[in-house]
């Protein structure tokens, strides 16, 4: 079953008009071409935490939606900027000096240079103070960003060969 994104957004926007209040089924079902599609869409969104539902299980089988309300996650989903969830779910990564040093050493080990050169550069990295490791890492990040178009072009070329 393929979910109708337009219907999902229409339902979420309608529920958001009465944020955190129950919206009766009669005010929702008209958004879909058929009631079964609207019901399936709401149940799917409930499984993902975007809405809360009040339902009735029918004797003949199936589920009838009585009412629905949008959740905070539902509001964040329809917010173009991601809402409060985007701010709260920011992932901060701290790379300590020893981790940066190890990443640099791994990069050197995988480099296309002689073993003698690898050994020499690795020794130099091990001798650098923490501030120099930080500075070197920032310079390498800048270099990587400056060369991103070349990397994208290489990835595109390699993927065409697959």
PyMOL commands that set and color helices and strands:
alter all, ss='L'
color gray80, all
select helices_A, chain A and resi 5-17+25-27+29-31+35-47+72-78+83-88+97-109+115-127+130-146+148-161
alter helices_A, ss='H'
color red, helices_A
select strands_A, chain A and resi 23-24+51-57+63-70
alter strands_A, ss='S'
color yellow, strands_A
deselect
rebuild
show_as cartoon
